[in-house]
Amino acid sequence: MGPLDRFEGATRRGSAVALALVVLAAVNSAPLQAQQAEIRGPASPFTIDRWLISTPFPAQDSAGSLLDGPGEETVLPDRGRELAGASWTLVRLAGSAALPLDSLMPDRQSPAVAYAHSYVRLPQDRTLVLTWLASGGSVTGVWVNGRMLRDVDGEPLTAETELSVPIRLGGGWNTLLFRAAENASGEGTWGLSARLATERGGTALRVQASRPPGDIRTGPEPWTIASPRLVSTGRLAWSAGELLEELEVAVTAWSRSPVDEVEVRLRADGVDARGSGRWLTPGAPVPIGLWIPRDRLERMRGEGKEVELQLKWDDEQVEQRIPGPGPGKDVRQTAGILLSEWQVRSAPGSSKIDRLRPGGPLPDAGGWTMSGKWKVPEALEGRDLYVDASSSPGDFRIGDRAFGSGDRVPLCSGCRKGEDVEILARSSAPWNSLPRIVEGGVGDVEPR
């Protein structure tokens, strides 16, 4: 999608009051009916042109909540009313792309922070792309149906440039709330633009500033959306006779309450990988790991083809096609290679687990017994490899050599491709991680 239209020219302070009067006069004289519109497709977005804007706040803490209770999560403002410690004014832009906060608030104390709110009605649940752009400042918070949009680290999703996010709106009335902070330097013309587009096909919608009667925030029904990016974490695992590399995809739930669990399946030529995430809070993406054989992953990178993702939750299932993975790390650059696919006999009283895998359950007590067998893959041929079990307390054995979790011991020297290795283990306490393989001479990995 192309960039949003930016403001045409900068408004001089001397004419700010006059412009504010003109805009507000147009608002007061215009009919207050909602804007009936249609998004015909991804290339025909709808620019939000009906807003309720709050009175400005001093920008002393633009990252925290500035509204009184009920706060950003539940506020449902209406024109001409004071709510949550702010007065709300209707602004109708008649198709203009930019909400000119600078000229609408000429007497504010700069730098300032303000909220912009709009109501959006859809005939049915629909996935849309929300794009916004701040001018002369930044967007420090966005709430969709009272849920704050966050990044994969759980931080508020903020932006000083244009940003697009797929969201799910429900059939009926939905709410959009933006918090915009003015530049402390005063550079640029402070304002905000926002638009909605479909990913495919079209939809009717209705946008208005005034609070509508009846139920608001009626949806959507539980839904999940995967980010269109597959990111390598740089983590490697050794399973049987091959190396696996972990990719992460961020999945966001959209619903009135958290989604208990989502299962993700990635399919491409010769690849079928699965992962899952639990307790997805609406609006907050959860990274889900997918472990893929490294040789097939390199082929995927070389081909540059799209991959198919299947998302399953509750009784729903959807499929998405997203770009293939980006570049990974060299084996020598990794912090260690996790040993995967241990056969397990759980301790009495612990949950029953058949195998230990990256991202899966680990021994939660002493008394677990594990065994694993691996073949040296081509990528590790000729290396001097050691076992590091520092995060896996217990007793270990390689052949006739016994060692504890505080030791680093040789696994094989000048390892030969196809060479068999076997490790036995018994936990003495809960494990924090699977044992890993490290290479001699790379960091602090020399045997003790």
C-alpha positions in Angstrom: 0.0 0.0 0.0 1.2 3.5 -0.8 2.0 6.1 1.8 -0.8 8.2 3.2 -1.3 11.6 1.9 0.7 14.1 4.0 -0.3 17.5 4.9 0.0 20.0 2.1 2.2 22.8 3.4 2.6 23.9 7.0 0.0 25.9 8.8 1.4 29.2 10.1 0.7 29.9 13.8 -0.8 33.3 12.8 -3.6 31.6 10.8 -4.2 28.7 13.2 -7.1 30.3 15.0 -8.9 31.3 11.8 -8.5 27.8 10.4 -9.8 26.2 13.6 -12.9 28.4 13.4 -13.5 27.5 9.8 -13.2 23.8 10.5 -15.4 23.9 13.5 -18.0 26.1 11.7 -18.1 23.5 8.9 -18.7 20.8 11.5 -21.5 22.6 13.3 -23.3 23.5 10.1 -23.0 20.0 8.5 -25.5 17.3 9.0 -24.4 14.8 11.7 -25.3 11.7 9.8 -22.8 8.8 9.6 -20.6 8.4 6.5 -21.9 5.5 4.4 -19.0 4.1 2.4 -17.6 1.1 0.6 -14.1 -0.4 0.5 -13.9 -1.9 -3.0 -10.6 -3.7 -2.4 -7.0 -3.4 -1.2 -6.3 -0.6 -3.6 -9.3 1.5 -2.6 -8.9 2.2 1.2 -11.3 4.4 3.1 -9.9 7.3 5.0 -11.5 8.0 8.4 -12.9 11.5 8.2 -15.2 11.7 11.3 -13.6 12.0 14.7 -14.1 13.0 18.3 -11.0 14.7 19.6 -10.3 15.2 23.3 -9.1 18.4 24.9 -5.2 18.4 24.8 -3.1 17.2 27.7 0.4 18.3 28.6 2.9 15.9 27.2 4.5 15.0 30.5 3.8 11.3 30.2 2.6 10.5 26.7 3.2 6.8 27.2 0.9 6.4 30.2 -2.9 6.7 30.6 -4.1 10.3 30.5 -7.8 9.6 30.7 -9.6 9.2 34.0 -11.7 6.1 34.7 -13.1 4.3 32.8 -9.9 4.9 30.8 -8.9 4.1 27.2 -10.1 0.5 27.4 -13.7 1.3 28.0 -14.2 5.0 27.1 -17.2 5.6 24.7 -17.1 9.3 24.1 -19.8 11.5 22.6 -19.8 14.9 21.0 -20.1 17.9 23.3 -19.7 15.7 26.5 -17.1 15.6 29.1 -15.9 12.0 29.8 -12.9 10.4 31.4 -11.5 13.8 32.3 -11.7 15.2 28.8 -14.1 17.2 26.7 -14.8 15.7 23.3 -15.4 17.7 20.1 -16.8 16.4 16.8 -14.6 17.1 13.7 -15.9 16.2 10.3 -13.2 16.5 7.6 -15.4 15.8 4.5 -12.9 13.4 2.9 -9.7 15.1 4.0 -6.9 12.7 4.8 -5.5 14.6 7.7 -6.9 15.4 11.2 -5.2 18.8 11.8 -4.7 18.7 15.5 -2.2 21.6 15.3 -4.8 24.0 14.0 -7.8 22.6 16.0 -6.0 23.3 19.2 -4.2 26.7 18.7 -4.3 27.6 22.4 -2.8 24.4 23.7 0.3 24.1 25.8 3.0 22.6 23.5 4.0 19.9 23.4 0.6 18.3 23.9 -1.1 14.9 23.7 -4.6 14.3 22.5 -7.0 11.4 21.7 -8.9 10.9 18.5 -11.9 8.5 18.5 -14.2 7.1 15.8 -17.0 4.5 15.6 -17.0 2.0 12.7 -19.9 -0.3 11.8 -19.6 -3.4 9.6 -22.4 -5.7 8.3 -20.4 -8.7 9.5 -17.1 -9.8 11.0 -14.3 -8.8 8.7 -10.4 -8.6 8.6 -9.3 -5.2 7.6 -5.9 -3.4 7.4 -5.6 -0.4 9.7 -3.0 2.1 8.6 -2.1 5.3 10.4 0.4 8.1 10.2 1.3 10.8 12.7 2.7 14.2 11.5 4.7 16.5 13.7 4.7 13.9 16.4 4.0 10.2 17.0 1.2 7.8 17.8 1.8 6.5 21.3 -1.2 4.2 21.6 -3.9 2.6 19.5 -7.0 0.8 20.9 -9.3 -1.4 18.8 -12.5 -2.2 20.6 -10.8 -1.2 23.9 -7.9 -3.5 23.3 -4.5 -1.9 23.1 -2.4 -3.0 20.1 1.0 -4.3 21.2 4.1 -5.7 19.7 5.6 -9.2 20.2 7.4 -8.0 23.4 4.1 -6.8 24.9 5.0 -3.2 24.5 2.4 -0.7 23.1 2.5 -0.5 19.3 3.8 3.0 18.6 5.0 4.7 15.4 6.5 8.0 14.2 6.0 6.9 10.6 3.3 5.1 8.6 2.3 1.7 10.1 -0.2 -0.9 8.9 -1.7 -3.7 11.0 -4.3 -6.3 10.1 -7.1 -6.2 12.6 -10.5 -8.0 13.0 -13.6 -6.0 13.5 -17.0 -7.4 14.4 -20.4 -7.1 12.8 -22.0 -4.1 14.3 -20.3 -1.1 16.0 -16.6 -1.1 16.7 -14.3 1.6 18.3 -11.0 3.0 17.2 -9.0 5.2 19.6 -5.6 6.9 18.9 -3.3 8.8 21.2 -1.2 11.3 19.4 1.8 13.1 21.0 3.2 16.3 19.6 7.0 16.7 18.9 8.7 18.4 21.8 10.7 20.4 19.3 7.5 21.8 17.7 8.8 20.8 14.3 6.2 19.9 11.7 2.4 20.3 11.6 0.9 18.1 14.3 -1.8 15.8 13.0 -3.0 12.3 12.4 -4.3 10.2 9.4 -5.9 6.8 9.5 -7.5 4.6 6.9 -9.1 1.1 6.5 -8.6 -1.3 3.6 -9.4 -4.9 2.9 -6.9 -7.6 2.1 -9.1 -8.9 -0.6 -12.6 -8.2 -1.9 -14.7 -5.3 -0.7 -17.1 -4.4 2.1 -19.6 -1.8 3.1 -19.0 0.2 6.3 -20.3 3.1 8.2 -18.2 5.6 10.1 -19.4 8.3 12.6 -18.0 10.4 15.4 -21.1 10.6 17.7 -21.8 7.7 20.0 -24.4 5.4 18.3 -27.4 4.1 20.3 -27.6 0.4 21.2 -24.9 -2.1 21.6 -21.3 -1.1 20.9 -18.3 -3.4 20.5 -20.5 -6.4 19.6 -17.7 -8.5 18.1 -15.8 -10.1 16.6 -16.2 -13.8 17.3 -12.8 -15.4 18.2 -10.4 -15.1 15.3 -6.6 -15.2 14.8 -4.3 -13.6 12.2 -0.7 -14.5 11.5 1.9 -11.8 10.8 3.1 -11.9 7.2 6.7 -12.4 8.4 8.6 -15.6 9.2 11.6 -14.7 11.4 14.6 -16.9 12.2 15.4 -17.0 15.9 18.9 -18.3 15.3 18.1 -21.3 17.5 19.1 -24.8 16.3 18.1 -28.3 17.4 19.5 -31.7 16.6 16.9 -34.3 15.9 17.8 -37.9 14.9 20.2 -37.3 11.9 19.3 -33.7 10.9 19.6 -30.1 12.2 16.5 -28.1 12.7 16.2 -24.3 12.7 13.5 -22.4 14.5 11.3 -19.9 12.7 8.8 -17.7 14.5 5.5 -16.3 13.3 3.5 -13.9 15.4 -0.2 -14.7 15.8 -2.7 -12.2 17.1 -6.1 -13.1 18.5 -9.2 -10.9 17.9 -12.2 -11.5 20.2 -14.0 -10.3 23.2 -11.9 -12.5 25.5 -8.6 -14.4 25.2 -8.3 -17.4 22.9 -7.2 -20.4 24.9 -5.0 -22.0 22.3 -4.1 -21.7 18.6 -2.3 -24.4 16.5 -0.1 -23.3 13.6 0.9 -25.6 10.7 3.4 -24.5 8.0 3.4 -26.4 4.7 5.8 -26.0 1.8 7.6 -28.3 -0.6 8.8 -31.2 1.6 8.1 -29.2 4.8 5.3 -29.8 7.4 6.0 -28.0 10.7 3.7 -27.4 13.6 3.6 -25.2 16.7 1.1 -23.8 19.1 0.5 -20.9 21.5 -1.7 -20.6 24.5 -3.8 -17.8 26.1 -3.7 -15.2 23.3 -4.9 -11.8 24.6 -6.8 -9.8 21.9 -4.5 -7.3 20.1 -1.3 -8.7 21.6 0.7 -10.9 19.1 2.2 -14.2 20.5 5.4 -15.6 18.8 5.0 -19.3 17.9 8.0 -21.4 17.1 8.2 -23.7 14.1 11.1 -26.1 13.8 12.1 -27.0 10.2 14.9 -29.2 8.8 17.7 -26.8 7.9 18.5 -28.3 4.5 14.9 -27.9 3.4 14.7 -24.5 4.9 17.7 -23.4 2.8 15.9 -24.6 -0.3 12.9 -22.5 0.7 15.1 -19.5 1.1 16.7 -20.0 -2.3 13.3 -20.5 -4.1 11.7 -17.4 -2.5 8.2 -18.9 -2.7 5.3 -18.2 -0.5 4.4 -20.7 2.2 1.0 -21.8 3.5 0.0 -21.3 7.1 -2.9 -23.1 8.7 -4.4 -21.6 11.9 -6.7 -23.7 14.1 -8.5 -22.6 17.3 -11.8 -23.6 18.9 -13.9 -24.9 16.0 -12.3 -22.6 13.4 -9.6 -23.1 10.8 -8.2 -20.6 8.3 -5.4 -20.6 5.9 -3.0 -17.8 5.0 -0.3 -17.5 2.4 2.7 -15.4 3.5 6.2 -14.7 2.1 8.9 -17.4 2.8 11.6 -17.0 5.5 14.5 -14.6 5.5 18.1 -15.5 6.0 19.3 -17.5 9.0 22.6 -17.7 10.9 25.6 -19.8 10.3 26.0 -22.9 12.6 29.2 -21.4 14.1 27.3 -18.3 15.2 24.8 -20.1 17.4 25.0 -20.3 21.2 24.4 -24.0 21.1 22.4 -26.7 19.4 19.5 -28.1 21.5 19.3 -31.9 21.7 15.8 -32.9 20.7 13.6 -36.0 20.6 14.6 -37.6 24.0 12.6 -40.6 24.9 11.2 -40.1 28.4 9.9 -41.9 31.4 8.4 -39.4 33.7 8.9 -39.4 37.5 6.0 -40.6 39.6 3.4 -37.9 40.1 4.6 -35.8 37.1 2.6 -35.4 33.9 3.2 -38.1 31.3 5.4 -37.0 28.4 6.7 -39.3 25.6 9.4 -37.1 24.2 11.3 -33.9 24.9 11.4 -31.3 22.2 12.3 -27.6 22.0 9.4 -25.5 23.2 7.7 -28.4 24.8 7.3 -29.5 28.4 10.5 -30.3 30.4 11.2 -32.4 33.5 9.5 -30.7 36.4 11.2 -32.7 39.1 14.0 -35.2 39.9 13.6 -38.8 39.0 12.9 -38.5 35.3 14.9 -40.8 33.0 15.7 -39.9 29.4 17.6 -41.4 26.5 18.5 -40.1 23.1 20.2 -41.3 20.0 21.5 -39.0 17.2 23.5 -39.3 14.0 26.1 -36.6 13.1 24.6 -34.6 10.2 26.8 -33.2 7.4 26.7 -29.7 8.9 28.6 -30.9 12.0 31.0 -33.2 10.2 34.6 -32.7 11.3 33.7 -30.6 14.4 34.8 -31.1 18.0 31.5 -31.2 19.9 30.8 -31.1 23.6 27.7 -31.6 25.7 26.6 -28.6 27.9 23.9 -29.6 30.4 24.3 -26.7 32.8 20.6 -25.9 32.7 19.5 -29.5 32.9 20.4 -30.7 36.5 21.0 -34.4 36.7 23.3 -37.3 35.9 24.4 -38.2 32.4 26.2 -41.0 30.6 27.9 -41.2 27.2 29.0 -44.8 26.7 31.1 -45.6 29.8 31.6 -41.9 30.7 29.5 -40.5 33.5 29.2 -36.8 34.2 27.1 -34.3 36.0 25.1 -31.3 34.7 27.9 -28.9 35.8 30.4 -30.5 33.4 31.1 -30.0 29.7 32.3 -33.3 28.2 33.3 -34.3 24.7 30.6 -35.9 22.6 32.8 -36.6 19.6 36.1 -35.3 18.3 36.4 -34.6 14.5 32.9 -36.0 14.3 32.2 -38.2 11.3 29.0 -37.8 9.2 26.6 -40.6 10.1 28.4 -41.4 13.4 26.0 -42.6 16.1 26.0 -40.9 19.5 23.8 -41.9 22.5 23.2 -40.1 25.8 21.4 -41.4 29.0 20.1 -38.9 31.6 18.4 -38.8 34.9 17.1 -35.5 36.3 17.8 -34.4 39.9 15.7 -31.3 39.8 13.4 -29.4 37.3 15.1 -28.6 34.0 15.3 -25.0 32.6 16.4 -26.1 29.2 17.3 -29.1 27.1 20.9 -30.1 27.1 22.8 -28.5 24.2 25.8 -29.2 21.9 28.5 -26.6 21.7 31.7 -26.5 19.7 35.2 -26.3 21.1 36.8 -22.9 20.7 33.6 -21.0 20.3 33.1 -18.9 23.4 33.3 -20.5 26.9 32.7 -24.1 25.7 36.0 -25.8 26.5 35.6 -29.1 28.4 36.3 -29.0 32.1 
